[in-house]
Amino acid sequence: MKAQEREVLLEALQARFENNMHRHKAIAWADVQARLEAHPGALKSLHEMEATGGEPDVIGQDKKTGGLTFCDCSAETPDGRRSLCYDREALDARKEHKPQSSAVEVAAAMGIELLTEEQYRELQTLGEFDLKTSSWIATPPDLRALGGALFGDRRYGRVFVYHNGAQSYYTARGFRGALRV
């Protein structure tokens, strides 16, 4: 990243952090900035999260290691990561009308991971997300082996986790990612 891009990203992250203290009550921005400076490679992933509309923010800290967890906190699933099937196997299985890529592949290229069901439900305790969209979430191998994949959303004041064929894709379904720094 160029120095100017880095500074713009850090300013956006700091502003979002300070405007959403309910997501990280016991964490100080100085600690976040120090952690990012110690792990400069994380900025590339955070830049990708920001550029695709994820609005990444700190949502947790490992008490033993001090590691921080950043997550996409955009109100709806990130706009720049929609219309994707679940993984490469699903993409290869489509005979026609293939999407450009898959959620698992895009996440890996960005250096982030799809949220687990537990992480997705935890995120939903910090706000109301995916009221009009849905997000693919990490799917257990046994379910994936049967051809399905999981996604979640919030409707009627509740968080739902559903299944769908992994090869399906919709303009209102993307994925949220997590990054541990």
DOGU-346941 format. One record per residue (C-alpha): x, y, z; residue in three letters. Coordinates in nm, 3 decimals. Layout:
N
{c1:X, c2:Y, c3:Z, code:ALA};
...
This chain:
181
{c1:0.000, c2:0.000, c3:0.000, code:MET};
{c1:0.109, c2:0.353, c3:-0.067, code:LYS};
{c1:0.162, c2:0.573, c3:0.240, code:ALA};
{c1:-0.136, c2:0.793, c3:0.151, code:GLN};
{c1:-0.368, c2:0.490, c3:0.109, code:GLU};
{c1:-0.246, c2:0.356, c3:0.443, code:ARG};
{c1:-0.321, c2:0.685, c3:0.618, code:GLU};
{c1:-0.667, c2:0.715, c3:0.462, code:VAL};
{c1:-0.746, c2:0.358, c3:0.569, code:LEU};
{c1:-0.621, c2:0.414, c3:0.925, code:LEU};
{c1:-0.827, c2:0.733, c3:0.953, code:GLU};
{c1:-1.141, c2:0.550, c3:0.835, code:ALA};
{c1:-1.077, c2:0.262, c3:1.076, code:LEU};
{c1:-1.018, c2:0.499, c3:1.367, code:GLN};
{c1:-1.331, c2:0.703, c3:1.295, code:ALA};
{c1:-1.544, c2:0.387, c3:1.270, code:ARG};
{c1:-1.383, c2:0.248, c3:1.587, code:PHE};
{c1:-1.455, c2:0.567, c3:1.782, code:GLU};
{c1:-1.813, c2:0.594, c3:1.653, code:ASN};
{c1:-1.897, c2:0.236, c3:1.752, code:ASN};
{c1:-1.746, c2:0.184, c3:2.096, code:MET};
{c1:-2.026, c2:-0.061, c3:2.186, code:HIS};
{c1:-1.852, c2:-0.316, c3:1.962, code:ARG};
{c1:-1.526, c2:-0.307, c3:2.159, code:HIS};
{c1:-1.585, c2:-0.153, c3:2.502, code:LYS};
{c1:-1.258, c2:-0.250, c3:2.672, code:ALA};
{c1:-1.024, c2:-0.178, c3:2.379, code:ILE};
{c1:-0.838, c2:0.148, c3:2.314, code:ALA};
{c1:-0.760, c2:0.279, c3:1.966, code:TRP};
{c1:-0.391, c2:0.317, c3:2.062, code:ALA};
{c1:-0.378, c2:-0.061, c3:2.119, code:ASP};
{c1:-0.544, c2:-0.125, c3:1.783, code:VAL};
{c1:-0.303, c2:0.104, c3:1.602, code:GLN};
{c1:-0.003, c2:-0.056, c3:1.775, code:ALA};
{c1:-0.127, c2:-0.401, c3:1.676, code:ARG};
{c1:-0.172, c2:-0.292, c3:1.313, code:LEU};
{c1:0.175, c2:-0.137, c3:1.305, code:GLU};
{c1:0.318, c2:-0.465, c3:1.437, code:ALA};
{c1:0.130, c2:-0.659, c3:1.164, code:HIS};
{c1:0.147, c2:-0.438, c3:0.852, code:PRO};
{c1:0.031, c2:-0.723, c3:0.626, code:GLY};
{c1:-0.311, c2:-0.700, c3:0.789, code:ALA};
{c1:-0.361, c2:-0.357, c3:0.635, code:LEU};
{c1:-0.382, c2:-0.511, c3:0.287, code:LYS};
{c1:-0.670, c2:-0.732, c3:0.398, code:SER};
{c1:-0.841, c2:-0.447, c3:0.580, code:LEU};
{c1:-0.801, c2:-0.231, c3:0.269, code:HIS};
{c1:-0.974, c2:-0.501, c3:0.061, code:GLU};
{c1:-1.252, c2:-0.530, c3:0.319, code:MET};
{c1:-1.300, c2:-0.152, c3:0.307, code:GLU};
{c1:-1.278, c2:-0.129, c3:-0.073, code:ALA};
{c1:-1.551, c2:-0.391, c3:-0.119, code:THR};
{c1:-1.790, c2:-0.217, c3:0.121, code:GLY};
{c1:-1.735, c2:-0.421, c3:0.435, code:GLY};
{c1:-1.674, c2:-0.134, c3:0.679, code:GLU};
{c1:-1.439, c2:-0.344, c3:0.897, code:PRO};
{c1:-1.429, c2:-0.277, c3:1.270, code:ASP};
{c1:-1.285, c2:-0.443, c3:1.580, code:VAL};
{c1:-1.536, c2:-0.677, c3:1.742, code:ILE};
{c1:-1.317, c2:-0.869, c3:1.986, code:GLY};
{c1:-0.983, c2:-0.930, c3:2.147, code:GLN};
{c1:-0.816, c2:-1.254, c3:2.255, code:ASP};
{c1:-0.743, c2:-1.213, c3:2.625, code:LYS};
{c1:-0.434, c2:-1.439, c3:2.615, code:LYS};
{c1:-0.258, c2:-1.310, c3:2.303, code:THR};
{c1:-0.402, c2:-0.960, c3:2.270, code:GLY};
{c1:-0.498, c2:-1.045, c3:1.911, code:GLY};
{c1:-0.780, c2:-0.841, c3:1.765, code:LEU};
{c1:-1.068, c2:-0.963, c3:1.550, code:THR};
{c1:-1.190, c2:-0.732, c3:1.275, code:PHE};
{c1:-1.519, c2:-0.807, c3:1.104, code:CYS};
{c1:-1.729, c2:-0.660, c3:0.824, code:ASP};
{c1:-1.978, c2:-0.437, c3:1.003, code:CYS};
{c1:-2.162, c2:-0.287, c3:0.705, code:SER};
{c1:-2.538, c2:-0.285, c3:0.758, code:ALA};
{c1:-2.590, c2:-0.517, c3:0.461, code:GLU};
{c1:-2.360, c2:-0.784, c3:0.323, code:THR};
{c1:-2.071, c2:-0.604, c3:0.146, code:PRO};
{c1:-2.186, c2:-0.480, c3:-0.193, code:ASP};
{c1:-1.855, c2:-0.559, c3:-0.361, code:GLY};
{c1:-1.878, c2:-0.926, c3:-0.260, code:ARG};
{c1:-2.220, c2:-1.037, c3:-0.378, code:ARG};
{c1:-2.347, c2:-1.272, c3:-0.648, code:SER};
{c1:-2.099, c2:-1.544, c3:-0.553, code:LEU};
{c1:-2.161, c2:-1.914, c3:-0.506, code:CYS};
{c1:-2.011, c2:-2.078, c3:-0.198, code:TYR};
{c1:-1.681, c2:-2.239, c3:-0.308, code:ASP};
{c1:-1.476, c2:-2.358, c3:-0.608, code:ARG};
{c1:-1.645, c2:-2.699, c3:-0.612, code:GLU};
{c1:-1.983, c2:-2.527, c3:-0.641, code:ALA};
{c1:-1.855, c2:-2.293, c3:-0.911, code:LEU};
{c1:-1.717, c2:-2.584, c3:-1.114, code:ASP};
{c1:-2.047, c2:-2.772, c3:-1.077, code:ALA};
{c1:-2.245, c2:-2.497, c3:-1.249, code:ARG};
{c1:-2.300, c2:-2.576, c3:-1.614, code:LYS};
{c1:-2.422, c2:-2.230, c3:-1.719, code:GLU};
{c1:-2.474, c2:-1.881, c3:-1.580, code:HIS};
{c1:-2.166, c2:-1.910, c3:-1.361, code:LYS};
{c1:-2.093, c2:-1.631, c3:-1.116, code:PRO};
{c1:-1.753, c2:-1.462, c3:-1.137, code:GLN};
{c1:-1.614, c2:-1.647, c3:-0.837, code:SER};
{c1:-1.699, c2:-1.800, c3:-0.502, code:SER};
{c1:-1.717, c2:-1.662, c3:-0.150, code:ALA};
{c1:-1.448, c2:-1.896, c3:-0.017, code:VAL};
{c1:-1.206, c2:-1.806, c3:-0.298, code:GLU};
{c1:-1.263, c2:-1.430, c3:-0.273, code:VAL};
{c1:-1.217, c2:-1.444, c3:0.106, code:ALA};
{c1:-0.891, c2:-1.638, c3:0.069, code:ALA};
{c1:-0.761, c2:-1.390, c3:-0.190, code:ALA};
{c1:-0.839, c2:-1.108, c3:0.053, code:MET};
{c1:-0.663, c2:-1.286, c3:0.339, code:GLY};
{c1:-0.980, c2:-1.317, c3:0.548, code:ILE};
{c1:-1.214, c2:-1.598, c3:0.654, code:GLU};
{c1:-1.589, c2:-1.637, c3:0.622, code:LEU};
{c1:-1.764, c2:-1.594, c3:0.954, code:LEU};
{c1:-1.861, c2:-1.911, c3:1.135, code:THR};
{c1:-2.221, c2:-1.952, c3:1.249, code:GLU};
{c1:-2.111, c2:-1.861, c3:1.603, code:GLU};
{c1:-1.929, c2:-1.546, c3:1.484, code:GLN};
{c1:-2.228, c2:-1.446, c3:1.271, code:TYR};
{c1:-2.463, c2:-1.476, c3:1.568, code:ARG};
{c1:-2.216, c2:-1.284, c3:1.789, code:GLU};
{c1:-2.197, c2:-1.005, c3:1.530, code:LEU};
{c1:-2.575, c2:-0.981, c3:1.534, code:GLN};
{c1:-2.561, c2:-0.904, c3:1.910, code:THR};
{c1:-2.364, c2:-0.588, c3:1.824, code:LEU};
{c1:-2.625, c2:-0.447, c3:1.585, code:GLY};
{c1:-2.878, c2:-0.539, c3:1.321, code:GLU};
{c1:-2.711, c2:-0.671, c3:1.008, code:PHE};
{c1:-2.842, c2:-0.823, c3:0.684, code:ASP};
{c1:-3.198, c2:-0.691, c3:0.711, code:LEU};
{c1:-3.233, c2:-0.693, c3:0.330, code:LYS};
{c1:-2.944, c2:-0.919, c3:0.226, code:THR};
{c1:-2.789, c2:-1.247, c3:0.339, code:SER};
{c1:-2.433, c2:-1.367, c3:0.394, code:SER};
{c1:-2.268, c2:-1.702, c3:0.325, code:TRP};
{c1:-2.108, c2:-1.839, c3:0.641, code:ILE};
{c1:-1.844, c2:-2.108, c3:0.690, code:ALA};
{c1:-2.009, c2:-2.443, c3:0.638, code:THR};
{c1:-1.910, c2:-2.760, c3:0.827, code:PRO};
{c1:-1.746, c2:-3.019, c3:0.597, code:PRO};
{c1:-2.015, c2:-3.283, c3:0.660, code:ASP};
{c1:-2.289, c2:-3.049, c3:0.538, code:LEU};
{c1:-2.078, c2:-2.927, c3:0.247, code:ARG};
{c1:-2.013, c2:-3.289, c3:0.144, code:ALA};
{c1:-2.388, c2:-3.325, c3:0.093, code:LEU};
{c1:-2.392, c2:-3.032, c3:-0.152, code:GLY};
{c1:-2.522, c2:-2.762, c3:0.079, code:GLY};
{c1:-2.386, c2:-2.446, c3:0.235, code:ALA};
{c1:-2.504, c2:-2.216, c3:0.513, code:LEU};
{c1:-2.605, c2:-1.851, c3:0.504, code:PHE};
{c1:-2.759, c2:-1.616, c3:0.754, code:GLY};
{c1:-2.969, c2:-1.303, c3:0.775, code:ASP};
{c1:-3.193, c2:-1.110, c3:1.014, code:ARG};
{c1:-3.567, c2:-1.098, c3:0.954, code:ARG};
{c1:-3.863, c2:-1.028, c3:1.182, code:TYR};
{c1:-3.627, c2:-0.925, c3:1.462, code:GLY};
{c1:-3.452, c2:-1.265, c3:1.465, code:ARG};
{c1:-3.131, c2:-1.408, c3:1.328, code:VAL};
{c1:-3.179, c2:-1.705, c3:1.095, code:PHE};
{c1:-2.926, c2:-1.952, c3:0.958, code:VAL};
{c1:-3.043, c2:-2.145, c3:0.654, code:TYR};
{c1:-2.906, c2:-2.385, c3:0.397, code:HIS};
{c1:-2.897, c2:-2.364, c3:0.020, code:ASN};
{c1:-2.727, c2:-2.547, c3:-0.260, code:GLY};
{c1:-2.365, c2:-2.430, c3:-0.256, code:ALA};
{c1:-2.376, c2:-2.356, c3:-0.629, code:GLN};
{c1:-2.660, c2:-2.103, c3:-0.590, code:SER};
{c1:-2.594, c2:-1.731, c3:-0.599, code:TYR};
{c1:-2.809, c2:-1.423, c3:-0.564, code:TYR};
{c1:-2.759, c2:-1.050, c3:-0.608, code:THR};
{c1:-2.850, c2:-0.997, c3:-0.242, code:ALA};
{c1:-2.616, c2:-1.264, c3:-0.103, code:ARG};
{c1:-2.251, c2:-1.208, c3:-0.034, code:GLY};
{c1:-2.028, c2:-1.284, c3:0.258, code:PHE};
{c1:-1.886, c2:-1.121, c3:0.568, code:ARG};
{c1:-1.530, c2:-1.184, c3:0.665, code:GLY};
{c1:-1.319, c2:-1.189, c3:0.978, code:ALA};
{c1:-0.952, c2:-1.103, c3:1.017, code:LEU};
{c1:-0.743, c2:-1.184, c3:1.322, code:ARG};
{c1:-0.454, c2:-0.945, c3:1.381, code:VAL};
